[in-house]
Amino acid sequence: MAEAEEKETRSTEESTDESEEDESEEEPKLKYERLSNGVTEILQKDAASCMTVHEKFLALGTHYGKVYLLDVQGNITQKFDVSPVKINQISLDESGEHMGVCSEDGKVQVFGLYSAEEFHETFDCPIKIVAVHPQFVRSHFKQFVTGGKKLLLYERGWMNRWKPSVLHEGEGNIRNVKWRGHLIAWANNMGVKILDMISKQRITNVPRDDISLRPDMYPCSLCWKDNLTLIIGWGNSVKICSVKERHASEMRDLPNRYVEIVFQFDTEFYISGLAPLCDQLVVLSYVKEISDKTEVECCARPRLDIVQPLPESCEEISSDALTVRGFQENECRDYHLEYSEGESLFYIISPRDVVVAKERDQDDHIDWLLEKKKYEEALMAAEISQKTIKKHKILDIGLAYINHLVEKGEYDLAARKCQKILGKNTELWEFEVYKFKEIGQLKAISRYLPRRDPVLKPLIYEMVLHEFLESDYEGFATLIKEWPGDLYNNTIIVQAVVDHLKKDPQNRTLLRTLAELYTYDQRYGRALEIYLTLRHKDVFQLIHKHNLFSSIRDKIVLLMDFDSEKAVDMLLDNEDKISIDRVVEELENRPELQHVYLHKLFKRDHHKGQRYHEKQISLYAEYDRPNLLPFLRDSTHCPLEKALEICQQRNFVEETVYLLSRMGNSRSALKMIMEELQDVDKAIEFAKEQDDGELWEDLILYSIDKPPFITGLLNNIGTHVDPILLIHRIKEGMEIPNLRDSLVKILQDYNLQILLREGCKKILVADSLSLLKKMHRTQMKGVLVDEENICESCLSPILPSDASKSFNVVVFHCRHMFHKECLPVSNTVSSVQFCNICSAKHRGPGSAILEMKK
């Protein structure tokens, strides 16, 4: 069996560097198998000497002069006894219907496999090669070449006679020939030549590089990649030649084609065969190495390398050492490499073995990944190629991956992969859950158990919940919250929690979880009791979700104590379910909570709780004085006398002032501001709001003997009261703080008023003038008078029907028209006339603009 060899051997200390480790992880490009069946039987008694590959069958030549036709599995389909000695070469045309064979005793045969057509010739020297024309099946291409000491071309001519002609001689034995299209390439002792069969001209000579090697021991390998590309391997040198057309201007006496070496590089070992693989090369190498035991050079296993040609070197893609039978006794000339162009199949032929190499497919790639325990990559590769893989199943790979992760102790990752790998297969899910239970890792898989499509047996979920309940209350609570209540038997789990609460009755986690379980079981009353006991934030959500307002009628105080804001919002949003009167009644013994509720109610609607406005006065005074004054201002239902009484009892000056002013007692309110608050600014502001001259008089009288008050008045009353009234009343010799600044401010305010008045006057005059000009322009325009117009007084046409008669018409700027005689006689001295209609409607005077006479 062929097997891959490691790139580097371990040292005696068994140490390898990182590059060697990376190399050992590199995936091989090819896979190998022996060609068995009939081949095994043949090589037990005989030895392989050559082989040719056709897309339909194989042709194997042996040392005992036999030629066998084989199918691709190695089964014998035909046998030909050609010679008693070694078969040197077998050649097939492209159709696979004609075969050429040559042997060591000089015999050459060309015959049809399915026809009686046959050619026999025996030479006096061994014939090493034979090659039939690729299109030999066609009548005008009946040609083949043989090679011994000469390269002979045989052509069938008149009367089916074969005519030989010498193509080349004199440079030693012909060692190899390859015919492709119209080009023949051959190798002799001196190098490689190419002949153009169309022009019958030799177009190149590629000399041998290492002349020290015996050409019979290290033969030349030739291979056509396509009709114009020849690959040459000789010794350890590789050349890739391209046949090109010569330009007409360069032709002269030269052939019309020439050869250019496009790639050239050396290999590490001696070349036994070449084959193309896309833009890469497959190279079969003969290897010698020094034996560790005898320290003598000996034959090692041959190597099959895939290389990427570069202009002056090559890059090794992969390299495999092949364990072929009898490799210790083989020489470089004993190995051959043949390939099938239709498929990427490569045949390594040695005397005792035939090995087939083929490109690895996706199944092989997955095999290698599994072997290297790269399960995730194998799973990904299988998913991508699920339509093409034949050997592997995605599920099997996934299960192997899960087992591998479990063995490594990566339980969480293994559980997470279950989601993707197990999918909707409930049997596999349950099997994996039990497996995790056996290794004590139920917690790891709990987060990934399916909850919808599919749903596992309730026992599975209960088993996981019991595992958490025994060791992890928080984890248990999380699962209860995340899992739908219909996954497990709720009664069983509730009983289990109750049993644990007997041991730890104050455990908040268990109590909270029990409330959730009661909710799943629609026992909302019990759940609500637990939530209220725990003061849990979900209590309001529970009430809303399940409409439990009838259950909280006697629990309003508890809800308010827990979160008054949320409780009040909930109660106000659901007035139709719990009335305002019921809430106020429940909170009767908790006035501070009563105030919170009524205050929020008042904010939402000033009229809904009007019957409680009198009560709210005391509540605001007791618990929320800052909002008392806004309440008094906004409420239209609170009794003012009661409010005034409460505010006077508590000495709430600002509120009392407001109430007095609202009740019409502004002078008492002002007096309280001045006497109680002694705040001149607030007194002035109050007087401004009331806009009462008597209040200003009282304010001046009260302030006249108080210099700070006089300063405040001087600074603020300029726009409301004439400052002279205050200044005349100031006693002589009274020292007033900042008097000069106050007087300057009064003068500045006066100047500002004068400037404002002048500015307004200018704007008014400019606007009046602009409008006057606009009116004048409008009135200067003509007015159309035609037979459709009528007199606004007599309603007859304004123009007479007889144009020869004289007429007199008056037209006003308002577009009303009258006959002169229809207008009433004016009693005024002024000669200006006005439209009677517009004057009667008070639209302003419309003087006459046109008087038409004829």
Secondary structure as UniProt FT lines:
FT   TURN            12..13
FT   HELIX           18..24
FT   STRAND          30..34
FT   HELIX           38..45
FT   STRAND          48..53
FT   STRAND          58..62
FT   TURN            63..64
FT   STRAND          66..70
FT   TURN            72..73
FT   STRAND          76..81
FT   STRAND          87..92
FT   TURN            94..95
FT   STRAND          98..103
FT   TURN            104..105
FT   STRAND          107..112
FT   STRAND          118..122
FT   STRAND          129..132
FT   TURN            134..137
FT   HELIX           139..141
FT   STRAND          143..147
FT   STRAND          150..156
FT   HELIX           158..160
FT   STRAND          162..169
FT   STRAND          176..180
FT   TURN            181..182
FT   STRAND          183..187
FT   STRAND          191..196
FT   TURN            197..200
FT   STRAND          201..207
FT   TURN            211..212
FT   TURN            215..217
FT   STRAND          221..226
FT   TURN            227..228
FT   STRAND          229..234
FT   TURN            235..236
FT   STRAND          237..245
FT   HELIX           248..251
FT   TURN            252..253
FT   STRAND          257..266
FT   STRAND          270..277
FT   TURN            278..279
FT   STRAND          280..286
FT   STRAND          288..290
FT   TURN            292..294
FT   STRAND          297..299
FT   STRAND          303..309
FT   STRAND          314..321
FT   TURN            325..326
FT   HELIX           327..329
FT   HELIX           332..334
FT   STRAND          336..340
FT   TURN            341..344
FT   STRAND          345..350
FT   TURN            351..352
FT   STRAND          353..359
FT   HELIX           362..371
FT   TURN            372..373
FT   HELIX           375..384
FT   TURN            385..388
FT   HELIX           394..408
FT   HELIX           411..422
FT   TURN            423..424
FT   HELIX           426..438
FT   TURN            439..440
FT   HELIX           442..446
FT   TURN            447..448
FT   HELIX           458..471
FT   HELIX           473..482
FT   HELIX           485..487
FT   HELIX           490..503
FT   TURN            505..506
FT   HELIX           508..520
FT   TURN            521..522
FT   HELIX           524..534
FT   TURN            537..538
FT   HELIX           539..546
FT   HELIX           549..551
FT   TURN            553..554
FT   HELIX           556..562
FT   HELIX           564..573
FT   TURN            574..577
FT   HELIX           580..586
FT   TURN            587..589
FT   HELIX           591..604
FT   TURN            606..609
FT   HELIX           610..612
FT   HELIX           613..623
FT   HELIX           625..627
FT   HELIX           628..634
FT   HELIX           640..649
FT   TURN            650..651
FT   HELIX           653..662
FT   TURN            663..664
FT   HELIX           666..672
FT   HELIX           673..677
FT   HELIX           680..690
FT   HELIX           693..703
FT   TURN            704..705
FT   HELIX           707..716
FT   TURN            718..720
FT   HELIX           723..729
FT   TURN            732..733
FT   TURN            737..738
FT   HELIX           739..780
FT   TURN            787..788
FT   TURN            792..794
FT   TURN            803..804
FT   STRAND          808..812
FT   TURN            813..814
FT   STRAND          817..819
FT   HELIX           820..822
FT   HELIX           836..840
FT   TURN            841..842
FT   STRAND          847..853
//
